[in-house]
Amino acid sequence: MSAEILSVTEMYRADCLAQAEGIAGETLMEAAGSAVAAELRRRFTPCRVAVLCGPGNNGGDGFVIARLLAAQGYAIRLALLGEVDNLKGDAALMAARWSQTVEALEPAVLDDADLVVDALFGAGLARPLDSIAAEIISAITKRGLPVIAVDVPSGVDGDTGAVLGMAPQAVATVTFFRKKPGHLLYPGRGLCGDVVVADIGIPAAILAEVEPNVAENGPACWGKRFAWPQIQGHKYHRGHVTILGGAVMTGAARLAARAARRVGAGLVTIAAADQALAVYRMADPGNIVVPEADLPQLLADPRRNTWIMGPGGGQGEGRRSQLKALLDSGRKCVLDADALGWFTGCKDSLRKSLSPSAVLTPHDGEFTRLFGEISGSRLHRAHQAAACSGAVVLLKGADTVIAHPDGRAVINSNAPPWLATAGAGDVLAGLIAGLLAAGMDGFDAACAGAWLHGAAASAFGPGLIAEDLPESLPAVLRALYQSEFAPKF
């Protein structure tokens, strides 16, 4: 499956490049309308359909859809926002091919409808819906009519997922060539229903000219570089994760440790205050437990190639100096939870201390405390944070975004709702660190860790608690190992 995500501007460019290569806009519009009609027929038997057309190319798609559905026995009422004589280009051509009545757009067109095709506005809408468009979207919602959306539900910003005033709830959205950020970022993602990406004849080779830098997270993004154990490897080849454990919330470090070992780290050490050592030593016997007072000696061991700081770490005196010592060592690291607070008051020095071998994993509250108020979508905010910090930033949420300082980003879309449980973030930190230790770079490790986190949660299902995640992971890894991304020994 293609992973690239195109902004509205990039999709427009891809469309123009396709036409420059000799693919007529008329051909692309016919293919788009045909794809929507096919998806509607797959879901609904012949019924009464209200096709709502806007004044641009989305409306042109609507005319194609109406014509094709009418030929298949669906009872169509088509309504247009504006006048047919004002349509331009391919939209005007498709309107001329519609031989039935064109009604004015008003709520009455919904009378007796079983289903609505929303072809009013596409992903490029830049202002809130108003007047009759807002009135008819409101009427659709009040009547509870099922909606098939063309490109995006009208009112959803294709680049941000923001709702511009209002938007209908779709059962499915058919988009073309590639998804857009608004299909994956909330709240737009929640309104799209099932997103179907249709091939309308734009050559994939055009992506090389468009050069998108955002993708939907999945094995297609990092699977060829996954850190599988080597046939002649040993535990030190698989890396050594060291975790700075807290004295009170000891479960956080233990969850991170178990996840790191499950995902591939050869060894895991927990370093903690003396009063907590007994608790850690009674946990998993595979963990190494040492006093945190030994930090200078631990950092002097080059085999300890990856560190986790923050989960359950607390805000005690000396934590900031420990973090500085780690960053000065140049080790790979995952900084989560309390460690992000250790930067408080010195965020302007982040760029001097961090590199892309460091992964920061804030949730929204931690993000704002660390980077301040950054306006824009979650994708934009993560981009800005990565650029200013110099680190890989994983902005946690239902639509987790992972951003690299060089401008690359992925949006993760496989997290089920039952991941909202205490300790899940600690497991995520452990997964990323384990992959870092085993040899993946910061961006790939963060992307793979986030995807595995969601896949393990989905594999377990409802009733999940954080302790279940590492135990669910082997089945996910086994399936990945049996896929096209298996190692070639």
Sequence and secondary structure as in RCSB ss.txt:
>XXXX:A:sequence
MSAEILSVTEMYRADCLAQAEGIAGETLMEAAGSAVAAELRRRFTPCRVAVLCGPGNNGGDGFVIARLLAAQGYA
IRLALLGEVDNLKGDAALMAARWSQTVEALEPAVLDDADLVVDALFGAGLARPLDSIAAEIISAITKRGLPVIAV
DVPSGVDGDTGAVLGMAPQAVATVTFFRKKPGHLLYPGRGLCGDVVVADIGIPAAILAEVEPNVAENGPACWGKR
FAWPQIQGHKYHRGHVTILGGAVMTGAARLAARAARRVGAGLVTIAAADQALAVYRMADPGNIVVPEADLPQLLA
DPRRNTWIMGPGGGQGEGRRSQLKALLDSGRKCVLDADALGWFTGCKDSLRKSLSPSAVLTPHDGEFTRLFGEIS
GSRLHRAHQAAACSGAVVLLKGADTVIAHPDGRAVINSNAPPWLATAGAGDVLAGLIAGLLAAGMDGFDAACAGA
WLHGAAASAFGPGLIAEDLPESLPAVLRALYQSEFAPKF
>XXXX:A:secstr
   EE  HHHHHHHHHHHHHTT  HHHHHHHHHHHHHHHHHHH  S EEEEEE SSHHHHHHHHHHHHHHHTT E
EEEEESS GGG  HHHHHHHHT  S EEE SGGGGTT SEEEEES  TT  S   HHHHHHHHHHHHHT  EEEE
SS TTB TTT  BSS     SEEEEESSB GGGTSTTHHHHH EEEEE  S  GGGHHHH   EEE SHHHHGGG
     TT  TTTT EEEEE  SS HHHHHHHHHHHHHHT SEEEEEE GGGHHHHHTS TTSEEEEGGGHHHHHH
 TT  EEEE TT    TTHHHHHHHHHHHT EEEE THHHHTTTT GGGHHHH  TTEEE   HHHHHHHH    
S HHHHHHHHHHHHSSEEEE STT EEE TTS EEE     GGG STTHHHHHHHHHHHHHHHT  HHHHHHHHH
HHHHHHHHHH TT  TTHHHHHHHHHHHHHHTSTT    
